[in-house]
Amino acid sequence: MSWKQFKLSQQLLTNIISLGWETPTQVQFQSIPLALTSRDILVSSHTGTGKTGSFLIPLIQRISLQTQQRRTQVLILSPTRELAEQTFKVAQLLGDKISTVALITSSGPVRAQEIVLSSCPQIVIATPGRLIDHIMNSLFMVNDIEVLVLDECDKMLELGFYKELLEIIKNLPEKRQTLLFSATAQAVSKIAGEALNKPMLIQVDPVKSIGKNIDQQFIILNNFMGLLDSTLKFHGIGEKYILKCCIIHQLLEKSLSGQKVIIFCNYKSSVKLLHYFLEKLGSRTIMFSGEMGQQQRTETINDFNEDFTPIISTDLLSRGIDIKQVDTVIQFEIGAPDSYIHRAGRTGRASLDGVAISIGYQKEVQILTQQLSKMKFNERVIDMIAFSKILSNIDTNFLEEINISIKEEEIVKQEKEIQRQIEKTSNIDKYSTEILSSEKRKWMLDTKEKHILQQLKDQVKQGSIKEKDAKQIIQNKGLKEQQRKLKNIAVAQKRASKNIASRLPEDLKSKIKKQKMEQRNYKGNNGAFNRNEVVKGTSLVETGKKSKKNGK
């Protein structure tokens, strides 16, 4: 197989080679020729098989053959910001000196994105939620979209974007090409019926399969039962979790030392427990969670790509995020077969060898191996003498200290959230005039509103009305709704703050109450902080004193 057989432009060929892509992968070999003929295709293939190149190469080739036009021709939808950013970087490199690309996700400022979209980039890569925002609330037009790409469509549906995808599809021209990529075709059958027109099905990997280059192993937990001190007080930490944590510590310190390792858990609580347990035993790890801000998540991934510190995560890391070669994947908790396939697929990329280890009771392992009957699993043997030495460190104080670490982290997290809410409420009070007069942003438009918005877009495009004036028209129609929205925000904040406050320790409550009193009595150079001027219902950690005074 060679890139030359696709008859690509010389510049695109140069860009492909510069990325180190020597030959097409199997999914690229089958997808690119069909995509170049403008046919709709549904591609079923797992992560790490070269799907990104499968749609970017034919799209950029298509643009290279057209005269330079100021319009957006390609829309690529991704389930997560991380995957969108990854696709954006590859699109920039592949489309160097050929196409213009824009990234539209929730991590970027709306106004700056509106400016970028007004320049009509040829390729727009976006997440569904933010794209809907721009379609409904800005002058971004999708009338000229020629190709729609739904990347990791099954993941988008899993995250609950079905209605958003339908709304986006309804706004696009009926005559267009659609390329849909998913780990399995069955998971996207419903949306495929709405988005595709007589598609060609390309199924590269057999359903529920893992590359032969991945050594799949399991560790039977039953072999370790009864080794813990029977008088031990577990402090809410189950025996199986203690054993699993100790097994993973032994693996990280011995056979997996110096390797790149991802440990997958089913729950965020398990991620925290394992992290603090390993830390207490002396194994350094990093956590990855959806609770992190975008910047922190990006920094964590960058650190992992450059370091050999094991990372602990939920399925958030199983797909859609660019991670360099992983040597070993460990299942702290055994998930569903599809989840296992995505987790194990994080290793063994680019035909390199990898290892996937699952830890569970014999019954759990049997169920998994039966559901994935065509795969070969091997039992991994653990050095019981070394394991017993690790267990000797576990006593009641050890487990109690882990619980304290978890609770302390939760308190810090709650304190930060309360501080954030206090600052948010203060900003609502400070900038209430600007908020009330700001542009109304809507989610879904009815038929009449869509018609009005489309008329405005057409008038701007024709030059019969200025973009600034069109935005002013949209703003003036939404003042009352914006006032109601502000009131709803205030009520929601008050409820949320009371809920958070009720779970806090007494010393933290006193600290927050003192901070509130200082804010009430504060008088600065710009005038007094007048409590009566605060938007009703927006005070954070309230104790219900207002209601009592009013006899309610």
N, C-alpha and C positions, 0 to 999 in steps of 0.2 A: 504493500500500500504506500502511495506517495501523494503529497499535496498537489503535485502537478496535474494529476488526473482530474482535479476539479476545475481546472482552467481558471484559476484565480488571477487577479491583477498582480502585477509585479510588486507593487508597494505592499499589498496585503501579504504576499508570500514572504517578503523581507521581514515584515513585522512578526509573522508566525515563527520564522526561524530564530528571530532575536529572542523569543520567549523560551527557546529551547525545546519546542515541540517538533521533534524530528519526523515523526510519522503520525498519521491519524489513529485515534483509538477506534475500537470496534463500533462504538455508538456514533462517533463522528463519521466513520466510513459509510454507515448506513443512513444517517440523518442528512448530511450536507447536500448530497445530490438531489434528494426530494425537496428540501427547503429551497434550493436554488430554482426549482420549477414552479415556485409559488403555491405548492400544495399544502393543505393543512395536514399536520402530523401530530400523532400522540406517541410520545417516546416513554417507554417504561424501562428505567435503568436506575441502578443504585448510585449513591454518591461516590465520587472519586473515579468516575468512568470517563470524564471529559465532556460532560453535558454542556458546560458553559461555552466551550468552543463550538459545540454542535449548532448552537443558534447564533452566536456572535459572528462567526466566520461568514455564513451565507448572507447575513444581514448587512455586514460591512461591504461585502462584495457587491451586493445589490445597490448600495449607496454609491459605490465607486464608479458604477456604470452610468449614473444619472448626472445630468447637469446640476450644478450647484444651485439649490433652491432654498429659500428662507422659509422652511416649514418643518414641523416635527413629523417624521415618517414612521418611527419605530417606538413602541412602548413595551418595556420589559417590567413585569411585576415580580417582586420577590417577597417571601414571607417575613423576613427579618431585616433589620437595618444592617446587621453584619454581612449577610449574604448580598444585599444590595451594594454595599460598599466594596465587597470583594469583586462582584461582577463589574462594577464601575471601573475599578483599577485595570482589570483585564481588557475592558472595552476601550479604555484610553490607549493602552499599549497596542492592541490589535488595529485600532482605528487611527493610529498616528498618521497625520498628513492626509487623512481620508475623510473622517467624519467628526462631528461635534457631539459631545455627550454631556448629559446633565444628571445629577444625582438628587433625588427628591425623597427624603425620609423625615421621620419625626424628630431626628436629632439636629436638623438644621433650622435656622430662623425662617419663618414663613415669608416675610417681606423680601428677604434676599433671594429666596427661591422664586418668587413672583417675577423679579427682575430677570433672573436666569431664563425662566420659561418664556418671557416676552421676547427674548432673542431667538426663539424657535430653534433650539438644538435639534439635530436630526435624530438623535437617540435619547430617550428619557428612561432612566432606570429608577423605579419607585417602589415604595411599599403601598399597599392598597388604601390604608386609612388616610395618609397624607395626600395621596393623589386625589381621592374623593374630595378632600378639603379644597384643593385647588380647582377642581372641576366645578364645584358648587359655589365657591366664594371668590374666585378670581376670573380674569379674562383669558385664562389658558384654554385653548381650543384643541379638541381631539378630532376635528372633522377630517383632517388630512392623514390620520394614522393609516398606514398601509399594512403594518405587521404588528400583531400582538403576541407577546411571549409570556406564558404563565410558567415561571420557573419554580420547581418544587411545589406544584399545585396542591398535592396532597397535604403538605405541611401548612399551606395557607388555609385549607379547609379545616384542618385540625385546630388551627388557631382561631377559628370562627369567622373567617372572612367571606363566607359564601354570599351573603347579601351584598357586601361591598363589591365583590367580583361581578355579580349580576348587574349592579348599577353601572359599573364601569363599562361592561360589555354593551349595555343598552345605549350608552352615549357614543360608542364607536361606530364608524361606517359599517354597514352590512357587508359590503364588498371589501374584504380584507383577508390577509393570510394570518392564521393563528397556529402557533407552535406551542404545544402543551407538553411539559416534562413532569414526570412523577415517578416515584419509586415503584408504584404498582398502578396498573390501568384501572383495576376494579375500584380503587379508592376515589377516583375522580370521574366515574361514569356519569354522574348527574350533571356536573358542571360541563363536562365534555359535550353533552347533548346540547347545551346552550351556546357554547363557544365555538365548536368546530363544525365544519361543513365537509362531509364525506372524507374524513381523515384517513390517512394511512397509519397503521399501527406498527410501531417498531419496538420490539421487545428483545433487548440485548441479553439481559441476564435472566436465567430461570427464576420464577417466583420463589422466594424464601431460599436464597442461596448465598453462600459466602465463598470468596476466592479460595482456591486450593493452597495458596501461599500463606494462609492464616492457620496457625496451629491452635485448634480449639480445645481447651482444657477445662476440667471441672475439679473442684475440691469438695468432698463430701463432709458436711458439718457433723454428721452423726458420729464420725470417728473421733471427735473431740469432746463429745458430751460426757459430763461427769468428771472432767479434769479440774473444774473450778472448786474452790473451797466451799463446802456446803453451808458454812456459817456466814458466808459473805452477804452483806446487805447491798442489793443491786442499785438502790436509789433511783428506781424507775428505768434503769438500763437493762434490757433483757439479756439473758445469758447468751443467746445466739449472737447478739450484737457485740458483746464483749469478746467472744471467740473470733468473730469475723475481723474485728479491729486488730486483734493480736496476730492473726494469720497474715493480714495485709502488712502489718509492721515488719514481720519476719521476711516477707517477700521483698519489700522495699529496701530493707537493710542488707539482705543477702543476695539472692539470685537476680533481682531487678535493679540493683544498685547501678547508677550511671545511665539508666535507660530513661526514655521519655514515656511516661505512664499517665493514662487517664483512668480515674476510678469513677464509675457511674453509680449513682444512687437513685432510688425511685422518689425520694422526698427531700425537700430542703432541710427538714429537721435531721435527716440521716447524714446529709452533707456536713452540717455543723458538728454533730456527734462524732463522726469519724475524724474530722479535722482536729478537734480538741483532744480526742483520745490519742491520736498519733503524735500530736504535739507533746502531750504529757509523757509519752513513751520515748520521745526523742527523734521522731521522724518529721521533717519539715515538709509541709504541703501548702498549697494555696487553694482557696475556694473560688468557684465561679457560680454566680447566681443571678437570676432575673431581678433580684432586689437591688443589684448594683446599678449605679448610674452609667450612662453610655461611655463616658470617659474612663471610668474605673474598669469597665468590662474590656474596653479596647486595650488599656494598659496591661491588664491581667493576661490577655491573649498574647500580646507582644512579649511580655516577660516569659511566658511559657514557651513561645517559639524560639527564644534565645537562650533559655536555661534548661536545666534538667530537673527542676523541682516538680514532683507529681502534682497534678491538678485534680480536684474532686468536684464533680458537677452532677446536676440532674441531666435529663435528656436534652437540655438546651444546647449542650455541646456535641450531641450525637450527629448533627448535620447542619448545613447552612452557614458554617463559620470556617474561615480559612485557617487551618492548623497544619503546620509542617509535620513531616514524618513522625508518626507515633509508633513506638516499639511494641508496647503492651497495653491492652485494655483490660480492666478488671470490673466485673459486675459485683458490687457490694450486695446488691439485692437483685434477684433475677426478675426481669421484666417479661412482657409479652414477646412472642417470637419476632414480630416486626420491629419492636424496640431493640431486641438483641441484635438483629441483623444490622441496624443502623449503628449501634454501639460498636459492634465488632468491625464494622466497615471503616472505623476511624483508623485502624491499623492496616498494614499490608497494602498501602497505596502504591501506585506506579509499579506494580509487580514485585515490590520488595516484600520480604518475609515479615510476618507479624504474629503476635500471640494474643488470644482472647481467653481470659480466665473467668470462670463463673464459680461463685461460692454459695452453696445452699444445701438444704437437707436433701437426702437421697430422693425423696418423692418429688421435690421441685426440679431436680436435675433430670429425673426420668421423664417428667411431663415435657420439659424443654426438648430433650433429645428425641422423644416420640413425635413431637410436632415438627421437628426438623430432622426427620428420619433419614434423609438422604445425605446428611452431613456426618463427618467422622469426629467423635469426641474422644479425648484421652484423659485419664485420671492423673492429676498431678500429685506427687508424693511430697509431704511436708516432713522435715526433720523434727521428730517429736521431742528429742532431747533439748534442742534449741528452743522449741515452742514452750516447753515446760518452764524454762528459765524466764521467758517473757511473762508467763502467767504468774510467776512468783512475785512479780512487781505489783500485781493487782490486789488491792485490799480496799476496805470500806472508805478510807480517807482518799484514796486515789479516785474512786468513782464520785465521791462527794465533790472533790475539787473540779472535776469535769463538769458536773452539773452547775457549779458556781460560775465557771467560765462562760457557759452557754447563757445563763441568766443575766450575767453582767453585760454580755454583748447585746442581749435583747433590751435591757434598760437603756444602754447608750443609744441604740437604734430608736427607741421610743422618744428619748429626750431630744434627739436630732429632729424627729418628725414634728414634735410639739413646737420646737424652735422655728422650724420651717413654716408651720401653720401660723404661728404668731407673726412672723415677718410677712407672710402672705396677707394676713388680715390687716396689718399695718399699711401695706401697700394699697389695699382696696380702699382704705380710709383716705390715704394720702392722695391717691390718683383717681378717686371716684368720678370726678368730672370728666377726665379723659376716657375712663372706661365706658361711661354712659354714652359718650359721644363717638366712641370708636365704631369701626365697621362691624356690622353684624355678620357672624359666620354661622352658616347652617350646615346640617349634615345631609339630609336627603331633601330634594326639591319636589314639589308636586308638578303636574303637567303644565299648569299655567305659569308657574315660576320659572320652569325650565325654558318655556317659550320666550318669556321676557328676557331672561339672561342670555339666551342665544341671539335674540335681536340686538342686544347691546354689543355682544361680541362681534356680530356681523357688521354693525355700524362702525365699530372701532377699526375693524379690518378694512372697510371701504374708505375710511377716512372722513366719514360724515360726522363723527363725534370723537372728541379727544378721550384718551384712556382715563385721564384724571377726572373728567366730567362723568364718565360712565361709572367710575368707582364711587363718586359722590352720590349718584342716583341710588346705588346699592346701599350705601350708608344711611341715607335719609329714610329709607323704608323700614329700618330695623331698630329704631330707638326704643319703642315700647317693649319689644321682645328682649332687647338687651337689658332693660331695667328689671324685667321679670327674671332674667337669667342671673343677674347680680344678686337678687334677693334669694334665689334658689341656692346659689353658691354659698351665701352667708349661712343659711339654715343648715346646709349639708356640713359645713365646717364646724358649726356649733355641735351638731350631733356627733361628728367624728371625734372632736376634741374631748367631749364628755366620755365617750367610749374608751378612748386612750387613757384619760385621767383616772378612770375607775380602776384600772389595772396597775397603776403605778405604786411603788413603795411610798410610805408616809413621808420620808425625808425628801424624796424627789418632789412630792406634792407641795411641801412647804417651800422648797426652793423656787418652784414655778410661781406659787402664790406671791412670794416676796418680789419676784421679778415683775409680776403683773401690777403690784402696788406701786413699785417704782415708776413704771410706765405711766400709770394714771396720774401720779403727782408730778411728773416731769414737766418742766417749763423751759423751753429752749429759746434761742434768739429769734426763731421764726414764729413765735407765738406759743400759747398754751396748748397742751394736749387736752382738748375738751372732750370728755367722755360722751357727752350728749350728742356730739357731732359724728360719732362712729356709726356706721351703717348698722341698723338694728339686727341683732342676731349673729353678729360676726365675732364677738368676744370668744376667745379660745377657752380654756379650762375653767368655764363658769360653774358655779355650784348651785345655781337655781335661786340666788338671792333676789334677783329682779322679780321673778314670778311671785315669790312670797310677799314682797312689798306691795305688789299689785293685787294681792288677795287671790292669786290663782294657784 
